[in-house]
Amino acid sequence: MDNSQIYILVSIFALAVIALLVFLASKSRKEKKLTPLASLAFGFVVAGILFGDDRLISHSLMGIGVLLAVVDIFRQRKKAI
């Protein structure tokens, strides 16, 4: 395994641990679930990490994920007001 593959595996493991912690913490509290748009954004970011070999595809997928997350934040903010 080269360094980039190790980095990808560590990133996936870290995201899995964070997702597990969020899942366990959400059972103890009643909070809103992830919106479909936020789930899609998360999927794009994970796909960007998985396709880390090709920088253009990787950065494009991550950029789409971040953009969708920002759109979701603004949509949720408007609903709260």
N, CA, C and O of each residue as an XYZ file, in Angstrom:
324
protein
N       0.846     -1.192      0.000
C       0.000      0.000      0.000
C       0.886      1.248      0.000
O       1.869      1.335      0.736
N       0.519      2.180     -0.822
C       1.260      3.429     -0.812
C       0.577      4.440      0.112
O      -0.471      4.162      0.694
N       1.177      5.583      0.227
C       0.705      6.593      1.185
C      -0.713      7.074      0.898
O      -1.488      7.303      1.827
N      -1.059      7.230     -0.375
C      -2.394      7.738     -0.695
C      -3.482      6.734     -0.319
O      -4.559      7.132      0.124
N      -3.220      5.458     -0.487
C      -4.202      4.448     -0.102
C      -4.362      4.388      1.416
O      -5.469      4.199      1.920
N      -3.274      4.546      2.129
C      -3.348      4.572      3.599
C      -4.148      5.788      4.048
O      -4.965      5.691      4.964
N      -3.918      6.932      3.410
C      -4.652      8.146      3.747
C      -6.146      7.960      3.508
O      -6.964      8.382      4.326
N      -6.501      7.337      2.404
C      -7.913      7.101      2.088
C      -8.544      6.173      3.125
O      -9.657      6.423      3.586
N      -7.842      5.116      3.487
C      -8.376      4.188      4.496
C      -8.549      4.857      5.852
O      -9.550      4.631      6.533
N      -7.588      5.675      6.247
C      -7.694      6.393      7.522
C      -8.864      7.372      7.475
O      -9.589      7.514      8.460
N      -9.057      8.045      6.347
C     -10.169      8.987      6.209
C     -11.516      8.276      6.296
O     -12.429      8.748      6.973
N     -11.637      7.147      5.613
C     -12.882      6.383      5.660
C     -13.147      5.880      7.072
O     -14.281      5.928      7.550
N     -12.108      5.400      7.737
C     -12.268      4.927      9.119
C     -12.699      6.066     10.040
O     -13.569      5.880     10.891
N     -12.096      7.246      9.875
C     -12.457      8.389     10.708
C     -13.905      8.801     10.465
O     -14.624      9.113     11.415
N     -14.342      8.808      9.211
C     -15.734      9.147      8.913
C     -16.693      8.110      9.492
O     -17.774      8.460      9.965
N     -16.303      6.847      9.456
C     -17.148      5.798     10.027
C     -17.276      5.959     11.532
O     -18.359      5.774     12.086
N     -16.185      6.302     12.195
C     -16.224      6.517     13.643
C     -17.097      7.714     13.982
O     -17.881      7.658     14.930
N     -16.974      8.789     13.225
C     -17.799      9.980     13.461
C     -19.270      9.663     13.238
O     -20.123     10.075     14.024
N     -19.573      8.924     12.159
C     -20.965      8.545     11.896
C     -21.511      7.674     13.019
O     -22.667      7.827     13.414
N     -20.701      6.771     13.532
C     -21.126      5.916     14.639
C     -21.394      6.735     15.900
O     -22.384      6.506     16.594
N     -20.520      7.680     16.191
C     -20.712      8.538     17.365
C     -21.974      9.388     17.231
O     -22.713      9.554     18.201
N     -22.221      9.917     16.056
C     -23.429     10.715     15.833
C     -24.666      9.841     15.981
O     -25.663     10.263     16.566
N     -24.601      8.621     15.451
C     -25.728      7.695     15.554
C     -26.011      7.345     17.017
O     -27.168      7.323     17.435
N     -24.976      7.076     17.784
C     -25.164      6.732     19.192
C     -25.641      7.932     20.007
O     -26.453      7.781     20.919
N     -25.144      9.110     19.684
C     -25.554     10.315     20.407
C     -26.990     10.693     20.070
O     -27.696     11.254     20.908
N     -27.426     10.393     18.860
C     -28.784     10.769     18.471
C     -29.828      9.892     19.145
O     -30.981     10.302     19.276
N     -29.451      8.705     19.572
C     -30.404      7.844     20.270
C     -30.763      8.417     21.639
O     -31.886      8.248     22.115
N     -29.810      9.092     22.263
C     -30.068      9.627     23.591
C     -30.831     10.954     23.548
O     -31.463     11.332     24.534
N     -30.781     11.650     22.438
C     -31.469     12.930     22.307
C     -32.433     12.880     21.135
O     -32.229     12.153     20.162
N     -33.477     13.664     21.255
C     -34.425     13.799     20.150
C     -34.009     15.002     19.316
O     -34.262     16.147     19.688
N     -33.375     14.731     18.196
C     -32.972     15.796     17.279
C     -33.467     15.469     15.889
O     -33.913     14.355     15.612
N     -33.383     16.445     15.035
C     -33.781     16.237     13.653
C     -32.831     15.247     12.985
O     -31.632     15.223     13.261
N     -33.394     14.444     12.110
C     -32.562     13.523     11.352
C     -31.932     14.265     10.189
O     -32.290     15.402      9.880
N     -30.992     13.598      9.558
C     -30.313     14.158      8.413
C     -31.303     14.339      7.264
O     -32.071     13.432      6.944
N     -31.275     15.503      6.660
C     -32.170     15.755      5.531
C     -31.669     15.004      4.304
O     -30.493     14.643      4.241
N     -32.535     14.766      3.339
C     -32.084     14.074      2.124
C     -30.967     14.816      1.392
O     -30.065     14.192      0.832
N     -31.026     16.139      1.397
C     -29.984     16.910      0.727
C     -28.654     16.790      1.465
O     -27.601     16.702      0.834
N     -28.696     16.785      2.787
C     -27.470     16.612      3.569
C     -26.902     15.211      3.386
O     -25.684     15.035      3.347
N     -27.768     14.218      3.273
C     -27.305     12.854      3.021
C     -26.623     12.755      1.668
O     -25.594     12.093      1.531
N     -27.189     13.406      0.677
C     -26.596     13.420     -0.653
C     -25.235     14.121     -0.625
O     -24.281     13.669     -1.257
N     -25.160     15.218      0.108
C     -23.889     15.945      0.237
C     -22.838     15.069      0.896
O     -21.688     15.042      0.457
N     -23.217     14.354      1.941
C     -22.300     13.454      2.633
C     -21.831     12.357      1.676
O     -20.656     11.988      1.677
N     -22.740     11.845      0.868
C     -22.379     10.813     -0.103
C     -21.374     11.310     -1.129
O     -20.446     10.588     -1.493
N     -21.554     12.541     -1.597
C     -20.607     13.102     -2.554
C     -19.224     13.281     -1.941
O     -18.216     13.029     -2.602
N     -19.168     13.712     -0.691
C     -17.873     13.886     -0.034
C     -17.185     12.534      0.132
O     -15.987     12.413     -0.123
N     -17.932     11.521      0.557
C     -17.348     10.184      0.707
C     -16.884      9.654     -0.653
O     -15.813      9.054     -0.748
N     -17.674      9.867     -1.696
C     -17.274      9.440     -3.035
C     -16.004     10.169     -3.476
O     -15.145      9.586     -4.136
N     -15.893     11.432     -3.112
C     -14.681     12.182     -3.432
C     -13.459     11.608     -2.750
O     -12.367     11.604     -3.318
N     -13.642     11.121     -1.532
C     -12.527     10.485     -0.825
C     -12.187      9.146     -1.477
O     -11.016      8.801     -1.631
N     -13.208      8.407     -1.853
C     -12.968      7.097     -2.464
C     -12.276      7.206     -3.819
O     -11.454      6.355     -4.158
N     -12.592      8.233     -4.595
C     -11.962      8.438     -5.894
C     -10.782      9.400     -5.778
O     -10.594     10.265     -6.634
N     -10.003      9.250     -4.737
C      -8.878     10.144     -4.473
C      -7.733     10.020     -5.440
O      -6.863     10.890     -5.472
N      -7.703      8.959     -6.239
C      -6.602      8.785     -7.185
C      -6.629      9.833     -8.286
O      -5.577     10.330     -8.690
N      -7.796     10.172     -8.770
C      -7.936     11.182     -9.816
C      -8.352     12.498     -9.153
O      -9.483     12.639     -8.687
N      -7.443     13.437     -9.117
C      -7.695     14.680     -8.374
C      -8.865     15.481     -8.922
O      -9.623     16.074     -8.154
N      -9.016     15.504    -10.217
C     -10.101     16.291    -10.808
C     -11.459     15.748    -10.370
O     -12.331     16.510     -9.955
N     -11.632     14.453    -10.462
C     -12.897     13.835    -10.046
C     -13.085     13.968     -8.544
O     -14.172     14.308     -8.077
N     -12.028     13.700     -7.789
C     -12.106     13.752     -6.327
C     -12.505     15.139     -5.832
O     -13.428     15.281     -5.030
N     -11.807     16.144     -6.312
C     -12.104     17.508     -5.863
C     -13.466     17.986     -6.359
O     -14.148     18.745     -5.669
N     -13.863     17.544     -7.550
C     -15.180     17.917     -8.062
C     -16.291     17.330     -7.200
O     -17.252     18.022     -6.862
N     -16.157     16.047     -6.844
C     -17.175     15.414     -6.006
C     -17.244     16.056     -4.627
O     -18.331     16.289     -4.098
N     -16.085     16.340     -4.048
C     -16.078     16.991     -2.731
C     -16.659     18.396     -2.814
O     -17.377     18.824     -1.910
N     -16.358     19.109     -3.881
C     -16.904     20.451     -4.056
C     -18.419     20.431     -4.196
O     -19.109     21.284     -3.639
N     -18.936     19.456     -4.942
C     -20.389     19.316     -5.072
C     -20.999     19.018     -3.712
O     -22.045     19.567     -3.365
N     -20.346     18.145     -2.934
C     -20.851     17.810     -1.600
C     -20.896     19.018     -0.680
O     -21.877     19.225      0.036
N     -19.843     19.810     -0.699
C     -19.808     21.013      0.147
C     -20.864     22.010     -0.313
O     -21.531     22.632      0.514
N     -21.021     22.166     -1.612
C     -22.030     23.087     -2.142
C     -23.433     22.656     -1.723
O     -24.242     23.486     -1.310
N     -23.720     21.360     -1.828
C     -25.037     20.862     -1.403
C     -25.251     21.053      0.095
O     -26.357     21.369      0.533
N     -24.196     20.864      0.875
C     -24.313     21.065      2.316
C     -24.626     22.530      2.650
O     -25.440     22.811      3.530
N     -23.983     23.442      1.951
C     -24.239     24.873      2.178
C     -25.666     25.229      1.774
O     -26.339     25.984      2.475
N     -26.130     24.689      0.646
C     -27.514     24.935      0.213
C     -28.487     24.404      1.263
O     -29.484     25.055      1.573
N     -28.198     23.222      1.812
C     -29.056     22.637      2.839
C     -29.069     23.496      4.105
O     -30.113     23.672      4.733
N     -27.920     24.020      4.469
C     -27.853     24.891      5.649
C     -28.724     26.121      5.459
O     -29.459     26.499      6.371
N     -28.658     26.756      4.289
C     -29.471     27.939      4.041
C     -30.952     27.607      3.993
O     -31.777     28.389      4.463
N     -31.303     26.440      3.423
C     -32.714     26.045      3.374
C     -33.248     25.778      4.783
O     -34.371     26.170      5.099
N     -32.473     25.128      5.616
C     -32.905     24.860      6.980
C     -32.993     26.141      7.798
O     -33.863     26.290      8.656
N     -32.091     27.049      7.520
C     -32.089     28.343      8.226
C     -33.351     29.150      7.895
O     -33.924     29.800      8.770
N     -33.780     29.105      6.625
C     -34.974     29.830      6.232
C     -36.215     29.228      6.873
O     -37.140     29.955      7.232
N     -36.245     27.899      7.022
C     -37.386     27.259      7.657
C     -37.462     27.592      9.134
O     -38.560     27.635      9.690
N     -36.345     27.826      9.783
C     -36.312     28.110     11.220
C     -36.772     29.533     11.515
O     -37.233     29.825     12.618
N     -36.648     30.401     10.544
C     -37.021     31.813     10.782
C     -38.489     32.042     10.592
O     -38.964     33.166     10.752
